Amino acid sequence: MAAAAIFGSSGLANAAVTVDQQPLIIAKPLPPNIVLMLDDSGSMAWDFMPDICYLYGVDCTQGTINNDAMINSSNNCVYYNPSITYPPPVKVDGTSYPNAAGLTNA
């Protein structure tokens, strides 16, 4: 009898409910704020910045007159500088990720 009382009243819990489609605290509905961007330029396939080597077929090796600056960390801030110990990135909560134990864990 107790089971019938419990399961018999479950129909009320499953009654249809209309859910609001806009926030209750905003009087005027806001327009959608979503932008979908697709990059089909091919730039995401390039392996380095700047991309002059890829675009113009230039030999990006040391000793080439115009490319010494691109492969030098003092001129190209994106280029890896082996004399700097880069700290681990910061997490969302503000704490840092731990240092890697070594190159074998990479």
PEVENJO-V302592 format. One line per field, one symbol per residue. burial: b if it has 16 or more other ideal C-beta (glycine too) atoms within 10 Angstrom, else e. A space follows every 50 residues. Layout:
burial->???
This chain:
burial->eeeeeeeeeeeeeeeeeeeeeeeeeeeeeeeeeeeeeeeeeeeeeeeeee eebeeeeeebeeeeeebeebbeeeeeeeeeeeeeeeeeeeeeeeeeeeee eeeeee
